[in-house]
Amino acid sequence: MSAEEECNCPPCKPGLPAWLATFGDLMSLLMCFFVLLLSFSEMDVLRFKQLAGSMREAFGVQAQIKVEDIPKGTSIIAREFSPGRPEPTPLNEVRQMTTNVELHTLDVRSQVGESVLEERQAESEEEQRQQQEEQAQQDAMKFAMALSAEIGEGSIEVETDGTRIIIRVRERGSFLQGSARIQDDYIPVLERIRDVLITVPGRVTVQGHTDSTPYVGRQFESNWDLSAARALAVAHELFSDPRTNEARFTVSGYAFSRPLVPNDTEANRARNRRVEIIIEKSELLEQMPIRTNPPSISEPERLMPNEIF
């Protein structure tokens, strides 16, 4: 460019170019935009720490040990090993073990299903036990209503113990002292017990008990024979109805080995002389196999102590 042309060039305007203002505004707006995005974002610190911990444990080394073989997993579906939890696998237990078992073993055990199953089973058993106890209370009320007169006289006691129903027949009114023969006036009472007993499910145990006073007489040799004979006499009376399922019953004599109260007074000794009819409502006992053709029960010449059969 020649000197003339430079002289003819219009003079430049003072100050910054006009486009610089637009560029500055655009940069400011972009900066404000990204600052707002950062301010609106939230960080879950707890989740970040968990993720960081999992990554550290997954890629870290638990211990520096020498192994003879490369660890091998038992399932190709498991995606990670201890301490991480494996993904669904067809096996209940996925293990990765080194050959040096005395030092370290890497195990991944799926125990959640087993623990849940155990909890549900425990809840089911508790629920079932409560139902059995409630049923025992209802059945005990049936016996109490049928024997209300004898309960009022004190010759019979009816109570429940968990899933058991206990009908306690006292000696007074049922047997003469030192005898195993049921008095005729007491047979209708046993018939009422039998009528209710037929309708109540469960295993039945007839137990004879005496006090600690030594037996004196010729019919029996000891209190063991007397207690067993009394339990057997009550059982025979219950068996006199063909509707009674004899396979449900167990007859036993305990003499003075299981007193209700100490044998230190005459009143206590009278209370210990008793025959108990115990109905067990436990489902486990009801599921036990029962012989369809039980042997007939006949009174032996000499009753063995304790268990009759």
C-alpha positions in Angstrom: 0.0 0.0 0.0 1.4 3.4 -1.0 1.6 6.4 1.3 -1.4 8.0 -0.6 -3.6 5.1 0.1 -2.7 5.1 3.8 -3.6 8.8 4.0 -7.0 8.1 2.3 -7.9 5.2 4.9 -10.6 6.4 7.3 -9.4 6.7 10.9 -10.1 3.7 13.2 -12.7 4.2 15.9 -11.3 4.4 19.4 -12.1 1.5 21.9 -12.6 -2.3 21.6 -14.2 -3.9 18.5 -18.0 -4.2 18.7 -18.0 -8.1 18.3 -15.9 -8.5 21.5 -18.9 -7.4 23.6 -21.1 -10.1 22.1 -18.3 -12.7 22.6 -17.9 -11.7 26.3 -21.6 -12.0 26.9 -21.7 -15.5 25.4 -18.8 -16.7 27.6 -20.4 -15.3 30.7 -23.7 -17.0 29.9 -22.0 -20.3 29.3 -20.1 -20.0 32.6 -23.3 -19.2 34.5 -25.1 -22.2 32.9 -22.5 -24.7 34.0 -22.3 -23.2 37.5 -26.1 -23.7 37.8 -25.8 -27.3 36.6 -23.2 -28.0 39.2 -25.2 -26.3 42.0 -28.4 -28.3 41.1 -26.5 -31.7 41.1 -26.6 -33.8 44.3 -24.2 -36.5 45.4 -25.2 -39.5 47.4 -22.3 -39.7 49.8 -23.3 -43.0 51.4 -23.8 -44.7 48.1 -20.5 -43.3 46.8 -18.7 -44.7 49.9 -20.4 -48.1 49.4 -19.4 -48.2 45.8 -15.9 -47.1 46.5 -15.6 -49.8 49.3 -16.9 -52.5 47.0 -14.5 -51.5 44.3 -11.6 -51.5 46.8 -12.5 -54.9 48.2 -13.3 -56.4 44.8 -10.0 -55.3 43.2 -7.9 -55.3 46.3 -5.9 -58.3 47.8 -7.0 -59.9 51.0 -3.7 -61.4 51.9 -0.5 -62.3 50.2 -0.2 -66.0 50.3 1.3 -68.7 48.2 -1.1 -71.2 46.6 -0.3 -74.3 44.7 -3.3 -74.1 42.4 -5.3 -71.3 40.8 -8.6 -70.7 42.8 -11.5 -72.2 40.9 -15.2 -71.4 41.3 -17.8 -74.2 41.3 -20.3 -72.2 39.2 -19.7 -70.3 36.0 -22.9 -68.2 36.7 -21.4 -66.7 39.9 -19.9 -63.3 38.8 -17.9 -62.5 41.9 -16.5 -64.1 45.0 -16.0 -63.1 48.6 -16.5 -60.5 50.0 -19.0 -59.6 47.3 -22.4 -61.5 47.0 -22.7 -63.7 43.9 -25.5 -63.2 41.5 -28.2 -66.0 41.1 -26.7 -69.4 40.8 -28.1 -72.8 40.5 -26.1 -74.0 43.6 -27.0 -73.2 47.2 -23.3 -72.7 48.0 -20.6 -71.2 45.8 -17.1 -71.6 47.0 -13.6 -70.6 45.9 -11.0 -72.4 47.9 -7.2 -72.6 47.8 -5.4 -75.9 48.3 -3.8 -74.6 51.5 -6.8 -74.9 53.7 -5.0 -74.1 56.9 -4.3 -70.5 55.9 -7.2 -69.0 54.0 -10.5 -70.1 52.4 -12.6 -67.8 50.2 -16.2 -68.8 50.6 -19.4 -67.3 49.2 -22.4 -68.8 51.0 -26.0 -68.3 50.1 -27.7 -68.6 53.5 -30.5 -66.1 53.1 -33.0 -68.7 51.8 -32.1 -71.1 54.6 -32.5 -68.5 57.3 -35.9 -67.3 55.9 -37.1 -70.9 55.7 -36.1 -71.6 59.3 -37.8 -68.4 60.5 -41.0 -69.4 58.6 -40.9 -72.9 60.0 -40.4 -71.6 63.6 -43.4 -69.2 63.1 -45.5 -72.1 61.7 -44.6 -74.3 64.6 -45.4 -71.6 67.2 -48.7 -70.9 65.5 -49.5 -74.6 65.4 -48.6 -74.9 69.1 -50.9 -72.0 70.0 -53.8 -73.6 68.0 -53.2 -76.9 69.9 -53.3 -75.1 73.2 -56.5 -73.3 72.3 -58.0 -76.6 71.2 -56.9 -78.2 74.5 -58.7 -75.4 76.4 -61.9 -75.9 74.5 -61.8 -79.7 74.9 -61.1 -79.3 78.7 -64.3 -77.2 78.9 -66.2 -80.1 77.5 -65.0 -82.4 80.2 -65.6 -79.7 82.9 -69.2 -79.3 81.8 -69.8 -83.0 81.7 -68.2 -83.5 85.2 -69.4 -80.2 86.9 -71.0 -82.1 89.8 -68.0 -84.1 90.6 -65.7 -81.1 90.2 -67.8 -79.3 92.7 -67.6 -82.2 95.2 -63.8 -82.3 94.7 -63.6 -85.9 93.5 -62.4 -84.9 90.0 -60.1 -82.2 88.8 -59.8 -81.0 85.2 -56.9 -78.9 84.1 -54.7 -78.1 81.1 -50.9 -78.1 80.8 -49.9 -76.6 77.4 -51.3 -79.0 74.9 -52.2 -81.7 77.5 -55.6 -82.2 79.2 -55.4 -83.8 82.6 -58.5 -85.4 84.2 -57.5 -86.3 87.8 -59.8 -89.0 89.5 -59.2 -88.9 93.2 -59.5 -92.0 95.4 -62.4 -90.7 97.3 -65.6 -92.1 95.8 -63.9 -94.1 93.1 -61.9 -96.8 95.0 -61.9 -98.2 98.5 -58.7 -97.8 100.4 -56.2 -100.4 99.3 -58.5 -101.8 96.6 -58.4 -101.6 92.8 -62.1 -102.3 92.2 -64.1 -99.3 91.0 -67.2 -98.6 93.1 -70.5 -99.2 91.3 -71.7 -95.6 92.1 -68.6 -94.2 90.2 -69.1 -96.1 87.0 -71.5 -93.5 85.5 -68.9 -90.9 86.1 -66.4 -92.8 84.0 -69.0 -93.3 81.3 -69.4 -89.5 81.0 -65.6 -89.2 80.7 -65.6 -91.9 78.0 -68.4 -90.2 76.0 -66.4 -87.0 75.8 -63.1 -88.8 75.4 -64.3 -90.5 72.2 -64.9 -87.1 70.5 -61.5 -85.6 71.5 -58.5 -86.6 69.4 -55.1 -87.3 70.8 -53.1 -89.9 72.6 -54.4 -91.0 76.0 -52.4 -92.2 79.0 -54.0 -93.7 82.1 -51.7 -93.3 85.1 -52.2 -94.8 88.6 -50.6 -93.1 91.6 -50.5 -93.9 95.4 -49.1 -92.2 98.4 -45.9 -93.2 100.2 -47.5 -95.4 102.8 -46.4 -99.0 102.3 -49.1 -101.3 101.1 -50.5 -103.7 103.6 -52.6 -106.5 102.3 -52.7 -109.8 100.4 -54.2 -108.8 97.1 -51.1 -106.8 95.9 -47.4 -107.0 96.8 -46.7 -103.3 96.8 -47.9 -99.8 95.8 -46.6 -100.4 92.3 -49.1 -103.3 91.8 -51.9 -101.3 93.4 -51.3 -98.2 91.2 -51.0 -100.2 88.0 -54.2 -102.2 88.9 -56.2 -99.1 89.5 -55.1 -97.5 86.1 -55.9 -100.8 84.4 -59.4 -100.9 86.0 -60.2 -97.4 84.7 -58.9 -98.3 81.3 -61.1 -101.5 81.2 -64.1 -99.4 82.0 -63.2 -97.0 79.2 -62.7 -99.9 76.8 -66.2 -101.3 77.6 -67.6 -99.1 74.8 -66.8 -100.5 71.4 -66.4 -97.0 70.0 -63.2 -96.5 72.0 -60.0 -96.9 70.0 -57.8 -98.9 72.3 -54.7 -98.2 70.2 -54.7 -94.6 71.5 -54.2 -95.7 75.1 -51.2 -96.4 77.3 -51.7 -97.7 80.8 -49.0 -97.2 83.5 -48.5 -97.3 87.3 -46.2 -94.9 89.1 -46.9 -95.8 92.8 -45.5 -92.9 95.0 -42.8 -91.8 92.5 -44.8 -88.8 91.2 -46.6 -87.1 94.0 -48.5 -83.9 93.5 -47.8 -82.6 97.0 -45.4 -83.9 99.8 -46.7 -86.9 101.6 -46.4 -85.2 105.0 -50.1 -84.9 106.0 -53.1 -87.1 105.6 -54.8 -84.6 103.3 -51.7 -84.5 101.1 -51.5 -88.3 101.0 -55.2 -88.5 100.0 -54.6 -86.1 97.2 -51.7 -88.1 95.9 -53.9 -91.2 95.7 -55.3 -90.7 92.3 -55.8 -92.0 88.7 -55.0 -89.5 85.9 -56.3 -89.6 82.4 -54.0 -87.5 80.2 -54.9 -86.5 76.6 -51.9 -85.2 74.6 -52.9 -82.9 71.8 -49.5 -82.7 70.2 -49.7 -83.4 66.4 -46.4 -85.2 66.5 -47.9 -87.8 68.7 -51.1 -88.1 66.6 -49.0 -88.8 63.5 -47.2 -91.7 65.2 -48.2 -95.1 63.6 -51.0 -96.9 65.4 -51.5 -100.6 65.2 -54.7 -101.5 63.5 -55.1 -104.8 65.4 -53.8 -104.1 69.0 -53.7 -107.1 71.3 -56.5 -107.5 73.8 -55.7 -106.3 77.3 -56.3 -108.8 80.0 -55.3 -108.4 83.7 -52.3 -110.6 84.4 -52.0 -112.7 87.5 -49.3 -110.4 88.8 -49.0 -106.9 87.5 -45.5 -105.7 86.8 -44.4 -102.4 88.3 -44.5 -99.1 86.4 -45.4 -99.6 82.7 -48.1 -102.3 82.0 -47.4 -102.5 78.3 
